[in-house]
Amino acid sequence: MNALVATSTLQSGLMQLPIDLQTIVSLLMYVVFIVFIFYGQRVQLYVMLRDVEGSLYKLRHIKEEGRKITIDTIKEIGKPQSDPTGRVDRFLDFFTIAPQNLDPAGVVWKLEHILDVRDDRAKDEVKMMAPSADEIQTYNLENTLEAAMALNYIYKVIRHFYLLGKKTLSLYVIMQIQMLLPLIMREAEAYASALKAFAYGQPIGDGAGALVAGRLMHGLETREMPKDCVAATLQLEGRTTFVIKAKGPGGNVGKPGDAIKTIIEENEGKISTLIMIDAAAKLEGEEVGEVAEGIGAAIGGPGVDQFKIEESILKYHIPVNAIVIKEDIGDAVSPMRKEIIDAVDKAIERVKQVILERTKEGEKVIVAGIGNTIGIGQ
């Protein structure tokens, strides 16, 4: 009888247990729901802050590694008598103020002057840091410093928004930076790769257009053009072709706008067409090294050279054709990939095709290869 009572009591307890657990779980769910109603945004903010903080630590490591590579490269190549660390740290915070464009008339020439002064200042700084560097090494070290400056700036901007969001507890400040972080980190890693390429003088993806011009003028006599550009003359498909690129193999983009303008003026505007080759940003889903054709001045940068080119071709009504090699920001500033090298041959074939289809035999053509010539000679 006692055994029967004990069994009945146990069964009753086991039946009661799930009901108690269900009640506890329900109460916990209500508590969590109420907490999220009042504190959900705060919880989300702290989660985002942790995410940004992790990326910030990674950015600091990338920035410090870039600074170290820059200092070591300057010591190795420039052989300075004193430690260049202090001067490098000072230059990493170097900035340029754009000219006032409230009255846009003449702003291009103001911008060009500012950029020229900046370029001269950077070269002077490199020469003081690395007195033993030759001209090519000076260009490469200048590019190395530029990449280190970019990494330093990216780190400081992300740190600014992280600390601002943490100080104000503003969800929207942190949300914006967190949403952009994947693209920012991708760009930072690309600059880190670029820094190593500049330090060792390796060709980068941005030099695709310059490599096209370099192959066309290979083995030919070249002449100096303004500023930091070279040109060669050859017969291509029965047309007199003037090929232009920045002077290599140092890290240099030159001023192709001035070089193109000079050749146009030398030939009194009797140029049948201008063909420009450059690297271009690819869309996701497109293959690295895809070659596309279009119209217009294919050149990046602040816009000064594009302005000069457009002014020159407008004056003489010269058609301008563009051939671009697709790559993303990582490819553009990283050591040149095989796909981009292979695309150079395709681009040369496109150049010949445009010349055959758009000009007549005996006419004059300009082919301008745009891009950084680091590691790319004449």
C-alpha positions as CSV (number, residue, x, y, z in Angstrom):
1,M,0.0,0.0,0.0
2,N,2.8,2.4,1.0
3,A,4.6,1.5,-2.3
4,L,1.5,2.3,-4.3
5,V,1.2,5.7,-2.6
6,A,4.9,6.5,-3.2
7,T,4.6,5.7,-6.9
8,S,1.5,7.9,-7.2
9,T,3.2,10.8,-5.5
10,L,6.3,10.5,-7.8
11,Q,4.1,10.4,-11.0
12,S,2.3,13.5,-9.7
13,G,5.7,15.3,-9.2
14,L,7.0,14.4,-12.6
15,M,3.8,15.7,-14.2
16,Q,4.1,19.0,-12.2
17,L,7.8,19.7,-13.1
18,P,7.3,20.6,-16.8
19,I,4.6,23.0,-15.9
20,D,6.9,24.8,-13.5
21,L,9.7,25.0,-16.1
22,Q,7.3,26.4,-18.6
23,T,6.2,29.0,-16.2
24,I,9.8,30.0,-15.5
25,V,10.7,30.1,-19.2
26,S,7.7,32.3,-19.9
27,L,8.6,34.6,-17.1
28,L,12.2,34.9,-18.4
29,M,10.9,35.6,-21.9
30,Y,8.7,38.4,-20.6
31,V,11.6,39.8,-18.6
32,V,13.9,39.7,-21.7
33,F,11.2,41.3,-23.8
34,I,10.7,44.1,-21.3
35,V,14.5,44.6,-21.0
36,F,14.8,44.8,-24.8
37,I,12.0,47.3,-25.0
38,F,13.8,49.7,-22.7
39,Y,17.5,48.8,-23.3
40,G,17.5,47.0,-26.7
41,Q,19.1,50.0,-28.5
42,R,21.8,50.2,-25.7
43,V,22.6,46.5,-26.1
44,Q,22.8,46.8,-29.9
45,L,25.1,49.8,-29.4
46,Y,27.6,47.9,-27.2
47,V,27.6,45.0,-29.7
48,M,28.5,47.4,-32.5
49,L,31.1,49.1,-30.4
50,R,32.8,45.8,-29.8
51,D,32.8,45.1,-33.5
52,V,34.3,48.4,-34.4
53,E,36.8,48.1,-31.6
54,G,38.0,44.8,-33.0
55,S,38.5,46.3,-36.5
56,L,40.3,49.3,-34.9
57,Y,42.8,47.0,-33.2
58,K,43.5,45.4,-36.6
59,L,43.8,48.8,-38.3
60,R,46.3,49.9,-35.7
61,H,48.4,46.8,-36.3
62,I,48.3,47.4,-40.1
63,K,49.2,51.1,-39.6
64,E,52.1,50.3,-37.2
65,E,53.4,47.6,-39.6
66,G,53.3,50.1,-42.5
67,R,55.2,52.7,-40.4
68,K,57.8,50.1,-39.5
69,I,58.3,49.0,-43.2
70,T,58.6,52.6,-44.3
71,I,61.3,53.4,-41.6
72,D,63.2,50.2,-42.3
73,T,63.1,50.9,-46.1
74,I,64.4,54.4,-45.7
75,K,67.2,53.2,-43.4
76,E,68.1,50.4,-45.9
77,I,68.0,52.5,-49.1
78,G,68.7,56.0,-48.0
79,K,71.4,55.3,-45.3
80,P,70.6,58.4,-43.3
81,Q,73.2,59.5,-40.7
82,S,70.5,60.1,-38.1
83,D,67.4,58.1,-37.2
84,P,64.6,59.1,-39.6
85,T,61.8,57.9,-37.3
86,G,60.9,61.4,-36.0
87,R,60.7,62.9,-39.5
88,V,58.6,60.0,-40.8
89,D,56.2,60.3,-37.9
90,R,55.9,64.0,-38.6
91,F,55.3,63.5,-42.3
92,L,52.6,60.8,-41.7
93,D,50.3,63.7,-40.4
94,F,51.1,65.9,-43.4
95,F,48.0,67.3,-45.1
96,T,47.0,69.3,-48.1
97,I,44.2,72.0,-48.1
98,A,42.2,72.2,-51.4
99,P,41.9,75.6,-53.0
100,Q,38.8,77.7,-52.5
101,N,36.2,76.9,-55.2
102,L,33.5,79.4,-54.2
103,D,34.3,81.2,-57.4
104,P,35.2,78.2,-59.7
105,A,37.0,80.3,-62.4
106,G,40.6,79.3,-62.5
107,V,40.3,76.7,-59.7
108,V,42.1,74.0,-61.8
109,W,45.3,76.1,-62.0
110,K,45.1,76.8,-58.3
111,L,44.7,73.1,-57.6
112,E,47.6,72.3,-59.9
113,H,49.8,74.8,-58.1
114,I,48.9,73.3,-54.7
115,L,49.6,69.7,-56.0
116,D,53.0,70.8,-57.5
117,V,54.0,72.4,-54.2
118,R,52.9,69.3,-52.3
119,D,54.8,67.0,-54.7
120,D,58.0,69.1,-54.4
121,R,57.7,69.2,-50.6
122,A,57.3,65.4,-50.5
123,K,60.4,64.8,-52.7
124,D,62.4,67.2,-50.5
125,E,61.4,65.4,-47.4
126,V,62.4,62.0,-48.9
127,K,65.8,63.4,-49.9
128,M,66.4,64.6,-46.4
129,M,65.3,61.3,-44.9
130,A,67.2,59.2,-47.5
131,P,70.2,61.2,-48.8
132,S,71.8,58.2,-50.5
133,A,68.6,57.3,-52.6
134,D,68.9,57.9,-56.4
135,E,66.0,59.4,-58.5
136,I,64.2,56.1,-59.0
137,Q,64.5,55.1,-55.3
138,T,63.3,58.6,-54.3
139,Y,60.1,58.2,-56.3
140,N,59.5,54.7,-54.8
141,L,60.1,56.0,-51.2
142,E,57.7,58.8,-51.8
143,N,55.0,56.3,-52.8
144,T,55.9,54.2,-49.8
145,L,55.3,57.3,-47.6
146,E,52.1,58.1,-49.3
147,A,50.7,54.6,-48.6
148,A,51.8,54.8,-44.9
149,M,50.1,58.2,-44.7
150,A,46.9,56.7,-46.1
151,L,46.9,53.9,-43.5
152,N,47.6,56.4,-40.7
153,Y,44.7,58.6,-41.9
154,I,42.2,55.7,-42.2
155,Y,43.1,54.5,-38.6
156,K,42.6,58.0,-37.2
157,V,39.2,58.5,-38.9
158,I,37.9,55.2,-37.6
159,R,39.3,55.9,-34.1
160,H,37.6,59.3,-34.2
161,F,34.2,57.9,-34.9
162,Y,34.7,55.0,-32.5
163,L,35.6,57.3,-29.6
164,L,32.8,59.8,-30.6
165,G,30.2,57.1,-30.6
166,K,31.5,55.7,-27.3
167,K,31.5,59.1,-25.7
168,T,28.0,60.2,-26.9
169,L,26.5,56.7,-27.0
170,S,25.0,57.6,-30.3
171,L,23.7,54.5,-32.1
172,Y,23.7,56.3,-35.5
173,V,27.3,57.4,-35.3
174,I,28.5,53.8,-34.6
175,M,26.0,52.3,-37.0
176,Q,27.3,54.3,-40.0
177,I,31.0,53.4,-39.3
178,Q,30.1,49.8,-38.7
179,M,28.3,49.5,-42.0
180,L,31.2,51.0,-43.9
181,L,33.9,48.9,-42.1
182,P,34.0,46.0,-44.5
183,L,34.9,48.4,-47.4
184,I,37.3,50.4,-45.2
185,M,39.1,47.3,-44.1
186,R,39.4,46.1,-47.6
187,E,40.9,49.4,-48.7
188,A,43.3,49.4,-45.7
189,E,44.6,45.9,-46.6
190,A,45.0,47.1,-50.2
191,Y,47.2,50.0,-49.0
192,A,49.2,47.6,-46.8
193,S,50.0,45.5,-49.9
194,A,50.8,48.6,-51.9
195,L,53.3,49.7,-49.3
196,K,55.2,46.5,-49.6
197,A,55.1,46.8,-53.4
198,F,56.4,50.4,-53.3
199,A,59.1,49.4,-50.8
200,Y,60.5,46.7,-53.1
201,G,59.8,48.5,-56.4
202,Q,57.3,46.0,-57.7
203,P,54.8,46.9,-60.5
204,I,51.3,47.4,-59.3
205,G,47.9,46.9,-60.9
206,D,47.4,50.7,-61.5
207,G,50.4,50.5,-63.9
208,A,48.4,48.4,-66.5
209,G,48.0,51.4,-68.9
210,A,51.7,52.3,-68.5
211,L,52.7,48.7,-69.2
212,V,50.7,48.8,-72.5
213,A,52.5,51.9,-73.6
214,G,55.8,50.5,-72.3
215,R,55.4,47.4,-74.5
216,L,54.5,49.5,-77.6
217,M,57.6,51.7,-77.2
218,H,60.0,48.9,-76.0
219,G,63.4,49.1,-77.7
220,L,62.6,52.5,-79.4
221,E,64.2,55.8,-78.7
222,T,62.3,58.0,-76.3
223,R,62.3,61.7,-75.5
224,E,61.6,63.5,-72.3
225,M,58.2,65.2,-72.1
226,P,56.7,67.6,-69.6
227,K,56.4,66.7,-66.8
228,D,58.0,63.3,-65.8
229,C,56.7,61.7,-69.0
230,V,58.4,60.1,-72.0
231,A,57.2,59.6,-75.6
232,A,58.2,57.5,-78.6
233,T,57.3,57.6,-82.2
234,L,56.5,54.4,-84.2
235,Q,54.5,53.2,-87.2
236,L,51.5,51.2,-86.0
237,E,49.1,49.8,-88.7
238,G,50.5,52.3,-91.2
239,R,49.8,55.3,-88.9
240,T,52.4,57.6,-87.2
241,T,51.8,56.8,-83.6
242,F,53.0,58.9,-80.6
243,V,53.1,56.7,-77.5
244,I,53.2,58.5,-74.1
245,K,53.7,57.2,-70.6
246,A,55.1,58.4,-67.3
247,K,58.8,58.1,-66.9
248,G,59.8,54.8,-65.2
249,P,60.8,52.6,-63.5
250,G,60.3,54.7,-60.4
251,G,56.9,55.2,-58.8
252,N,55.6,58.0,-60.9
253,V,52.4,59.0,-62.7
254,G,53.8,62.1,-64.4
255,K,51.6,64.8,-66.1
256,P,50.2,63.1,-69.2
257,G,47.9,66.1,-69.7
258,D,51.0,68.3,-70.5
259,A,52.6,65.6,-72.6
260,I,49.5,65.1,-74.7
261,K,49.0,68.9,-75.1
262,T,52.6,69.3,-76.2
263,I,52.4,66.7,-79.0
264,I,49.1,68.1,-80.2
265,E,50.6,71.6,-80.4
266,E,53.7,70.2,-82.1
267,N,51.6,68.7,-84.8
268,E,49.4,71.8,-85.1
269,G,46.3,69.8,-84.1
270,K,46.6,67.3,-87.0
271,I,45.9,64.3,-84.8
272,S,43.2,61.9,-86.0
273,T,42.4,60.4,-82.7
274,L,43.7,60.1,-79.1
275,I,43.6,56.7,-77.4
276,M,43.9,56.5,-73.6
277,I,44.5,53.3,-71.7
278,D,44.1,53.0,-68.0
279,A,43.0,50.8,-65.1
280,A,39.4,51.1,-64.1
281,A,37.3,50.0,-61.1
282,K,35.5,46.8,-61.8
283,L,32.1,45.9,-60.5
284,E,31.5,42.9,-58.4
285,G,30.9,39.9,-60.7
286,E,33.2,41.2,-63.4
287,E,36.5,39.4,-64.0
288,V,39.8,41.0,-63.1
289,G,41.6,41.9,-66.3
290,E,38.4,42.4,-68.4
291,V,39.1,44.9,-71.2
292,A,36.4,47.4,-72.1
293,E,36.2,50.2,-74.6
294,G,34.6,53.6,-74.5
295,I,34.8,57.3,-75.1
296,G,36.4,60.0,-73.0
297,A,39.6,60.9,-71.2
298,A,40.5,57.7,-69.2
299,I,42.5,59.1,-66.3
300,G,41.9,59.3,-62.6
301,G,43.4,61.7,-60.0
302,P,42.3,65.1,-58.9
303,G,41.2,66.1,-62.4
304,V,43.9,68.6,-63.5
305,D,45.3,66.4,-66.3
306,Q,41.8,65.4,-67.4
307,F,40.9,69.1,-67.7
308,K,44.0,69.8,-69.8
309,I,43.4,66.9,-72.1
310,E,39.8,67.9,-72.7
311,E,40.8,71.5,-73.4
312,S,43.4,70.4,-76.0
313,I,41.1,67.9,-77.8
314,L,38.2,70.4,-77.8
315,K,40.4,73.1,-79.4
316,Y,41.2,70.9,-82.4
317,H,38.1,68.7,-82.3
318,I,40.1,65.5,-81.8
319,P,38.1,62.3,-81.0
320,V,39.2,60.6,-77.8
321,N,38.8,56.8,-77.3
322,A,39.3,55.0,-74.0
323,I,40.4,51.4,-73.3
324,V,40.3,50.3,-69.7
325,I,41.5,47.2,-67.8
326,K,39.1,46.3,-65.0
327,E,40.4,45.7,-61.5
328,D,39.3,46.6,-57.9
329,I,41.0,48.9,-55.4
330,G,43.0,45.9,-54.0
331,D,44.3,44.9,-57.4
332,A,45.1,48.5,-58.3
333,V,47.5,49.2,-55.5
334,S,48.8,45.6,-55.0
335,P,51.6,43.8,-56.9
336,M,50.4,43.3,-60.5
337,R,48.4,40.0,-60.9
338,K,48.9,37.6,-63.8
339,E,45.3,38.4,-65.0
340,I,46.2,42.0,-65.5
341,I,49.5,41.2,-67.2
342,D,47.6,38.9,-69.6
343,A,45.1,41.7,-70.2
344,V,47.8,44.0,-71.5
345,D,48.1,42.0,-74.7
346,K,44.3,42.2,-75.2
347,A,44.5,45.9,-74.7
348,I,47.2,46.3,-77.3
349,E,45.0,44.4,-79.8
350,R,42.1,46.7,-79.0
351,V,44.4,49.7,-79.6
352,K,45.3,48.4,-83.0
353,Q,41.7,47.7,-83.8
354,V,40.6,51.2,-82.9
355,I,43.4,52.6,-85.0
356,L,42.4,50.5,-88.0
357,E,38.7,51.3,-87.6
358,R,38.8,55.0,-86.7
359,T,41.7,56.4,-88.7
360,K,43.1,56.2,-92.2
361,E,46.5,55.1,-93.3
362,G,49.1,57.9,-93.1
363,E,47.3,59.8,-90.3
364,K,48.7,60.6,-86.9
365,V,47.5,59.0,-83.6
366,I,48.4,59.5,-79.9
367,V,48.4,56.5,-77.6
368,A,48.6,57.4,-73.9
369,G,49.2,54.8,-71.3
370,I,48.1,56.1,-67.9
371,G,49.1,54.8,-64.5
372,N,51.9,54.4,-62.0
373,T,55.1,53.3,-63.6
374,I,56.8,51.7,-60.6
375,G,58.8,48.7,-61.8
376,I,57.8,49.6,-65.5
377,G,60.6,51.0,-67.7
378,Q,60.6,52.3,-71.2
